[in-house]
């Protein structure tokens, strides 16, 4: 995020001031003003040109914008010219074809300001940040770097799958010199790195300066974070929740809760009873109107994400906490049952000391087996008992009956590359006969 003019500096200053002023629970008058502005911007796009003049009644009567509508014709939602945007991103294509996502300076500044405000509850001025996130096409790496710039934190980027630049040896060398206190990474990447450092006998040395690990870019479950926290003797947090299409919707606190960024998004829930306000204790598909999107405004966008909301976080922040359950399109048929990655991973990492897994499914999806990657120097004596526990827990939670649960020494790197290279269906599911 380059601030190369007084206008951009004024924009950043205004964005940070507004977000701090309205957090954590904006008033109705704030939302009315912001909704009217994003509504007017949206009317300039082909997708929303039919909208009447803004009114609270018109907003309430507008049907949700399905995710499939955006993915089918993403440029119908684009306002302006491609030459006028600041950055061009695309989604990873986890749920289909990649979706073009141009972003203006305004989009970037507002999103980064909101994330920086929330992450400042976790990051301190004494921190040094190492980001193991990709820099190309997807925004996740840029967000971390931009937040560090806003919070005035030293930062370096070293994505280990950038061939010829940042391999594991180079990262270990940088680590020893830079001594990071905070590490950002996708869960798969961080598991892979932990394994490799342990194999090389240097894990203890490199964990020493680290006090916080921020996982983002793909599914991260509490059981995995607890295991990593024990290994690293550090806080391991679910850093954020959102999408390339919408920007960041929630960010973590010191208690590892994802708080909705209510000052930069207007949230609703799509339930069986219809569209409802996001009250704690309720659940449904999250519907969002990002208040500060300019290049591609979205109004009442149905994310397709099933979530549950709760209140009362030990950190003291009264803004609602969101617990993502999963996306309907993320489910895959395994042995006659539909499985969400979050549910499966919670079982795997709660029951086994492993650094990865792979589901092998027959072409007819009738049979499946689970491959688990042993942790370095893990004992093999309890593997049979662990396999039985995982089989029973999976059967109870999902209805899946594994043909076998097999421990292996190494899994394909594709299961670990994370973020821009990783789609759960493409990397953790393998179809074939055995």
C-alpha positions as CSV (number, residue, x, y, z in Angstrom):
1,X,0.0,0.0,0.0
2,X,1.9,3.0,-1.3
3,X,1.0,6.4,0.2
4,X,2.4,8.7,-2.5
5,X,0.2,11.8,-2.2
6,X,-1.5,13.9,0.4
7,X,-4.8,12.7,-0.9
8,X,-3.9,9.1,-0.1
9,X,-2.5,10.1,3.3
10,X,-5.8,11.9,4.1
11,X,-7.7,8.8,3.0
12,X,-5.7,6.5,5.3
13,X,-6.0,9.0,8.2
14,X,-9.8,9.3,7.7
15,X,-10.3,5.5,7.4
16,X,-8.4,4.7,10.5
17,X,-10.2,7.5,12.5
18,X,-13.6,6.3,11.4
19,X,-13.0,2.7,12.2
20,X,-11.6,3.5,15.6
21,X,-14.6,5.8,16.3
22,X,-17.3,3.4,15.4
23,X,-15.9,0.2,16.9
24,X,-17.1,-2.2,18.1
25,X,-20.8,-1.6,17.5
26,X,-21.8,1.2,15.1
27,X,-25.0,3.1,15.5
28,X,-27.9,2.8,13.0
29,X,-27.3,6.3,11.6
30,X,-23.7,5.3,10.7
31,X,-25.0,2.3,8.7
32,X,-27.7,4.3,6.9
33,X,-25.1,6.8,5.7
34,X,-22.6,4.1,4.6
35,X,-25.3,1.9,3.0
36,X,-26.6,4.7,0.9
37,X,-23.1,5.5,-0.4
38,X,-22.3,1.9,-1.3
39,X,-25.7,1.5,-2.9
40,X,-25.1,4.6,-5.1
41,X,-21.7,3.2,-6.2
42,X,-23.2,-0.2,-7.0
43,X,-25.9,1.4,-9.2
44,X,-23.0,2.3,-11.6
45,X,-22.4,-1.4,-12.4
46,X,-24.3,-3.6,-14.8
47,X,-25.3,-6.0,-12.1
48,X,-27.0,-3.3,-10.0
49,X,-28.0,-0.7,-12.5
50,X,-31.7,-1.7,-12.0
51,X,-31.6,-0.5,-8.4
52,X,-33.9,2.4,-7.5
53,X,-32.8,5.3,-5.4
54,X,-31.6,4.2,-1.9
55,X,-34.0,3.9,1.0
56,X,-34.0,1.6,4.0
57,X,-37.1,0.0,2.5
58,X,-35.5,-0.5,-0.9
59,X,-32.5,-2.2,0.8
60,X,-34.7,-4.5,2.8
61,X,-36.7,-5.5,-0.3
62,X,-33.6,-6.3,-2.4
63,X,-33.0,-10.1,-2.8
64,X,-29.6,-11.3,-1.8
65,X,-26.9,-11.5,-4.4
66,X,-26.0,-15.2,-4.7
67,X,-22.3,-16.1,-4.8
68,X,-23.0,-18.0,-8.0
69,X,-24.2,-14.8,-9.7
70,X,-21.0,-13.1,-8.9
71,X,-18.8,-16.0,-10.1
72,X,-20.8,-16.4,-13.3
73,X,-20.3,-12.8,-14.4
74,X,-17.8,-11.1,-12.1
75,X,-17.1,-8.1,-14.4
76,X,-20.8,-7.2,-14.3
77,X,-20.2,-5.9,-10.8
78,X,-17.1,-4.0,-11.7
79,X,-17.3,-0.2,-11.7
80,X,-14.8,1.9,-13.8
81,X,-11.9,0.8,-16.0
82,X,-9.2,-1.8,-15.3
83,X,-6.6,0.9,-15.8
84,X,-8.0,2.8,-12.8
85,X,-7.5,0.0,-10.2
86,X,-4.5,-0.3,-7.9
87,X,-4.2,-4.1,-7.8
88,X,-5.7,-7.0,-9.6
89,X,-6.4,-10.2,-7.7
90,X,-8.2,-13.5,-8.3
91,X,-9.7,-16.0,-6.0
92,X,-8.0,-19.4,-5.7
93,X,-10.8,-21.2,-7.4
94,X,-11.5,-23.5,-4.5
95,X,-15.2,-23.6,-5.4
96,X,-14.9,-23.3,-9.2
97,X,-13.1,-21.0,-11.6
98,X,-11.0,-18.2,-10.2
99,X,-13.0,-14.9,-9.9
100,X,-11.3,-11.7,-11.0
101,X,-11.2,-9.1,-8.2
102,X,-9.8,-5.7,-9.1
103,X,-9.2,-3.4,-6.1
104,X,-8.9,0.3,-6.0
105,X,-6.8,2.3,-3.6
106,X,-9.9,3.0,-1.5
107,X,-10.7,-0.7,-1.3
108,X,-7.2,-1.5,-0.1
109,X,-6.9,1.4,2.4
110,X,-10.2,0.7,4.1
111,X,-9.7,-3.0,4.3
112,X,-6.2,-2.7,5.7
113,X,-7.3,-0.1,8.2
114,X,-10.0,-2.3,9.6
115,X,-7.7,-5.4,9.9
116,X,-4.9,-3.3,11.4
117,X,-7.3,-1.9,14.1
118,X,-8.3,-5.4,15.2
119,X,-4.9,-7.0,14.9
120,X,-3.4,-4.2,17.0
121,X,-4.9,-6.0,19.9
122,X,-2.5,-8.9,19.2
123,X,0.5,-7.3,17.7
124,X,2.8,-4.9,19.6
125,X,5.3,-2.3,18.6
126,X,8.1,-4.6,19.7
127,X,7.1,-7.3,17.3
128,X,9.0,-8.4,14.2
129,X,6.8,-10.1,11.6
130,X,7.8,-12.9,9.2
131,X,5.1,-13.7,6.5
132,X,5.2,-17.1,4.9
133,X,2.3,-16.2,2.6
134,X,2.2,-16.0,-1.2
135,X,2.6,-12.7,-3.0
136,X,1.0,-13.5,-6.3
137,X,-2.6,-13.0,-7.5
138,X,-4.3,-13.5,-4.1
139,X,-4.3,-10.6,-1.6
140,X,-3.4,-12.4,1.6
141,X,0.3,-11.7,1.5
142,X,-0.3,-8.0,0.6
143,X,-2.7,-7.6,3.5
144,X,-0.1,-8.7,6.1
145,X,2.6,-6.4,4.6
146,X,0.2,-3.5,4.5
147,X,-1.0,-3.9,8.1
148,X,2.6,-4.0,9.2
149,X,3.3,-0.8,7.3
150,X,0.3,0.9,9.0
151,X,1.3,-0.4,12.5
152,X,5.0,0.5,11.8
153,X,6.2,-3.1,12.4
154,X,9.3,-4.6,10.7
155,X,8.3,-7.3,8.3
156,X,9.8,-9.7,5.8
157,X,8.2,-12.0,3.3
158,X,9.4,-15.5,2.4
159,X,7.0,-17.8,0.8
160,X,8.6,-21.3,0.8
161,X,7.0,-22.4,-2.5
162,X,8.4,-19.5,-4.5
163,X,10.8,-21.7,-6.5
164,X,14.4,-20.4,-6.6
165,X,13.9,-17.6,-4.1
166,X,12.7,-18.7,-0.6
167,X,13.4,-22.4,0.0
168,X,13.5,-23.8,3.5
169,X,17.2,-23.3,3.9
170,X,16.9,-19.6,3.0
171,X,14.0,-19.2,5.4
172,X,16.0,-20.8,8.2
173,X,18.8,-18.4,7.5
174,X,16.6,-15.3,7.5
175,X,14.9,-16.5,10.7
176,X,18.2,-16.7,12.6
177,X,19.1,-13.1,11.6
178,X,15.7,-11.5,11.8
179,X,14.5,-13.3,14.9
180,X,10.7,-13.0,14.2
181,X,8.3,-12.7,17.1
182,X,5.2,-13.2,15.0
183,X,4.8,-15.6,12.1
184,X,2.0,-15.5,9.5
185,X,1.3,-18.6,7.5
186,X,-1.3,-20.9,6.0
187,X,-1.9,-23.9,8.3
188,X,-0.5,-26.4,5.8
189,X,2.6,-24.4,5.2
190,X,3.2,-24.0,8.9
191,X,2.7,-27.7,9.6
192,X,5.2,-28.6,6.8
193,X,7.7,-26.1,8.2
194,X,7.4,-27.4,11.7
195,X,8.0,-30.9,10.4
196,X,11.1,-30.0,8.4
197,X,12.6,-27.9,11.2
198,X,12.2,-30.9,13.6
199,X,13.8,-33.3,11.1
200,X,16.8,-31.0,10.8
201,X,17.1,-30.6,14.6
202,X,16.7,-26.8,14.6
203,X,13.1,-26.4,15.7
204,X,14.0,-25.5,19.3
205,X,16.3,-22.8,18.2
206,X,13.8,-21.2,15.8
207,X,10.9,-21.4,18.1
208,X,12.7,-19.4,20.8
209,X,11.8,-15.8,19.6
210,X,8.3,-16.6,18.4
211,X,5.4,-15.6,20.7
212,X,2.5,-15.6,18.3
213,X,1.6,-17.6,15.2
214,X,-1.2,-16.2,12.9
215,X,-2.8,-18.8,10.7
216,X,-4.8,-17.7,7.7
217,X,-5.5,-18.5,4.0
218,X,-7.3,-21.8,4.5
219,X,-9.2,-23.9,7.2
220,X,-7.7,-23.7,10.6
221,X,-9.3,-25.8,13.4
222,X,-8.9,-25.4,17.2
223,X,-7.4,-28.9,17.6
224,X,-4.6,-28.1,15.1
225,X,-3.9,-24.7,16.8
226,X,-3.7,-26.4,20.2
227,X,-1.1,-28.9,18.9
228,X,1.0,-26.3,17.3
229,X,0.8,-24.0,20.3
230,X,2.3,-26.8,22.4
231,X,5.1,-27.5,19.9
232,X,6.0,-23.8,19.5
233,X,5.3,-22.7,23.1
234,X,3.4,-19.7,21.5
235,X,-0.1,-18.4,21.0
236,X,-1.4,-19.9,17.7
237,X,-4.4,-17.9,16.5
238,X,-7.0,-18.0,13.7
239,X,-6.0,-14.7,12.2
240,X,-8.9,-13.7,10.0
241,X,-12.0,-14.7,8.1
242,X,-13.2,-13.4,4.8
243,X,-12.8,-13.9,1.1
244,X,-11.0,-12.3,-1.9
245,X,-14.4,-11.2,-3.2
246,X,-15.5,-9.3,0.0
247,X,-12.3,-8.4,1.8
248,X,-11.8,-9.3,5.5
249,X,-15.0,-9.9,7.4
250,X,-13.6,-10.8,10.9
251,X,-10.2,-10.8,12.6
252,X,-8.8,-12.4,15.7
253,X,-8.2,-11.2,19.2
254,X,-5.8,-12.3,22.0
255,X,-8.4,-15.0,23.0
256,X,-8.4,-16.6,19.5
257,X,-11.9,-15.4,18.7
258,X,-12.9,-14.0,15.3
259,X,-14.7,-10.7,15.8
260,X,-16.9,-9.4,13.1
261,X,-15.5,-6.2,11.6
262,X,-18.8,-4.4,12.0
263,X,-17.4,-1.0,11.3
264,X,-16.6,-1.9,7.7
265,X,-19.3,-4.4,6.9
266,X,-23.1,-4.6,7.3
267,X,-23.9,-8.1,8.3
268,X,-27.1,-10.2,8.0
269,X,-28.0,-13.9,8.3
270,X,-29.8,-15.9,5.6
271,X,-31.9,-18.4,7.6
272,X,-34.9,-20.7,6.9
273,X,-37.0,-17.9,8.3
274,X,-35.6,-15.4,5.9
275,X,-33.0,-12.6,6.3
276,X,-32.3,-11.7,9.9
277,X,-30.0,-9.4,11.9
278,X,-26.8,-11.0,13.1
279,X,-27.9,-11.7,16.7
280,X,-25.6,-13.7,19.0
281,X,-26.8,-17.2,19.4
282,X,-28.1,-17.4,15.9
283,X,-26.8,-19.1,12.8
284,X,-27.2,-19.2,9.1
285,X,-25.5,-18.2,5.8
286,X,-23.6,-15.0,6.3
287,X,-24.9,-12.1,4.1
288,X,-22.7,-9.1,3.9
289,X,-22.7,-5.6,2.3
290,X,-19.1,-4.4,2.5
291,X,-19.3,-0.7,3.3
292,X,-16.1,0.4,1.7
293,X,-15.8,-1.5,-1.6
294,X,-15.4,0.9,-4.6
295,X,-14.1,-1.0,-7.6
296,X,-16.6,-3.8,-7.2
297,X,-19.4,-2.9,-4.8
298,X,-21.5,-5.8,-3.4
299,X,-25.0,-5.4,-1.9
300,X,-26.5,-8.1,0.3
301,X,-24.0,-10.6,-0.9
302,X,-24.7,-14.2,0.2
303,X,-21.2,-15.6,1.0
304,X,-22.5,-19.2,1.0
305,X,-20.7,-19.6,4.4
306,X,-22.6,-21.2,7.2
307,X,-21.7,-19.5,10.5
308,X,-22.8,-19.3,14.1
309,X,-22.6,-16.1,16.1
310,X,-21.9,-15.7,19.8
311,X,-21.2,-13.0,22.3
312,X,-19.1,-12.7,25.3
313,X,-15.4,-12.9,24.6
314,X,-12.8,-13.0,27.4
315,X,-10.9,-10.3,25.6
316,X,-13.7,-7.8,26.5
317,X,-14.5,-6.8,22.9
318,X,-18.3,-6.7,22.7
319,X,-18.4,-7.1,18.9
320,X,-20.0,-10.4,17.8
321,X,-17.8,-13.5,17.5
322,X,-18.3,-15.5,14.3
323,X,-17.6,-19.2,14.1
324,X,-17.5,-20.4,10.5
325,X,-19.0,-23.8,10.0
326,X,-18.1,-24.3,6.4
327,X,-19.2,-23.5,2.8
328,X,-21.8,-25.7,1.2
329,X,-19.6,-26.1,-1.9
330,X,-16.7,-27.3,0.3
331,X,-18.4,-30.6,1.1
332,X,-17.3,-33.8,-0.7
333,X,-18.9,-37.2,-0.8
334,X,-16.9,-39.7,1.1
335,X,-18.2,-43.3,1.5
336,X,-21.8,-42.2,1.1
337,X,-21.6,-39.2,3.4
338,X,-21.1,-35.5,2.8
339,X,-18.0,-34.2,4.7
340,X,-16.8,-30.7,5.5
341,X,-13.0,-30.2,5.8
342,X,-13.4,-28.4,9.2
343,X,-15.2,-31.4,10.7
344,X,-12.7,-33.9,9.5
345,X,-9.6,-31.9,10.5
346,X,-10.9,-31.3,14.0
347,X,-11.1,-35.1,14.4
348,X,-7.7,-35.8,12.8
349,X,-5.7,-33.2,14.9
350,X,-7.6,-33.9,18.1
351,X,-6.9,-37.6,18.0
352,X,-3.5,-37.9,16.3
353,X,0.0,-36.3,16.5
354,X,0.3,-35.8,12.7
355,X,1.5,-33.1,10.3
356,X,-1.0,-33.7,7.5
357,X,-3.6,-36.0,6.0
358,X,-5.0,-37.2,2.7
359,X,-8.3,-38.8,1.9
360,X,-8.3,-41.5,-0.8
361,X,-11.7,-42.1,-2.4
362,X,-12.7,-44.7,-5.0
363,X,-14.1,-43.4,-8.3
364,X,-17.6,-44.4,-7.2
365,X,-17.1,-42.6,-3.8
366,X,-18.3,-45.8,-2.1
367,X,-15.0,-46.6,-0.3
368,X,-12.5,-44.3,1.4
369,X,-9.3,-44.5,3.4
370,X,-7.4,-42.0,5.4
371,X,-3.7,-41.4,5.2
372,X,-2.0,-39.7,8.1
373,X,1.5,-38.2,8.0
374,X,3.5,-39.2,11.2
375,X,5.0,-36.4,13.1
376,X,8.8,-36.5,13.3
377,X,10.1,-39.0,15.8
378,X,6.5,-39.9,16.8
379,X,6.0,-43.3,18.5
380,X,4.4,-46.0,16.4
381,X,3.3,-48.0,19.3
382,X,-0.1,-46.3,19.7
383,X,-0.9,-46.0,16.0
384,X,-3.4,-48.9,15.9
385,X,-5.3,-47.5,18.9
386,X,-5.2,-44.0,17.4
387,X,-6.6,-45.4,14.1
388,X,-9.5,-47.0,16.0
389,X,-10.3,-43.7,17.8
390,X,-10.3,-41.8,14.5
391,X,-12.5,-44.4,12.8
392,X,-15.0,-44.3,15.7
393,X,-15.0,-40.5,15.9
394,X,-15.4,-40.0,12.2
395,X,-18.2,-42.5,12.1
396,X,-20.0,-40.7,14.9
397,X,-19.5,-37.1,13.6
398,X,-19.9,-37.6,9.9
399,X,-21.2,-41.1,9.1
400,X,-18.1,-42.0,7.2
401,X,-16.7,-45.5,7.7
402,X,-13.0,-45.6,6.7
403,X,-11.8,-48.8,5.0
404,X,-8.5,-48.1,6.7
405,X,-6.6,-45.5,8.6
406,X,-3.0,-45.7,7.5
407,X,0.1,-43.8,8.9
408,X,2.7,-42.8,6.4
409,X,6.1,-41.1,6.6
410,X,5.5,-38.4,4.0
411,X,2.5,-37.0,2.1
412,X,2.6,-35.1,-1.2
413,X,3.7,-31.4,-0.9
414,X,0.4,-30.4,-2.6
415,X,-1.3,-31.1,0.7
416,X,0.8,-28.4,2.4
417,X,1.6,-25.6,0.0
418,X,-1.3,-23.5,1.3
419,X,-3.3,-20.5,0.1
420,X,-2.7,-19.6,-3.5
421,X,-1.6,-23.2,-4.4
422,X,-4.0,-25.0,-2.2
423,X,-7.6,-26.1,-2.7
424,X,-8.9,-28.6,-0.1
425,X,-10.7,-30.7,-2.7
426,X,-7.7,-30.7,-5.1
427,X,-5.0,-31.3,-2.6
428,X,-6.5,-33.3,0.3
429,X,-8.7,-35.6,-1.8
430,X,-7.3,-38.2,-4.2
431,X,-9.6,-40.3,-6.3
432,X,-8.5,-43.7,-7.5
433,X,-8.6,-47.4,-6.9
434,X,-6.3,-49.3,-4.5
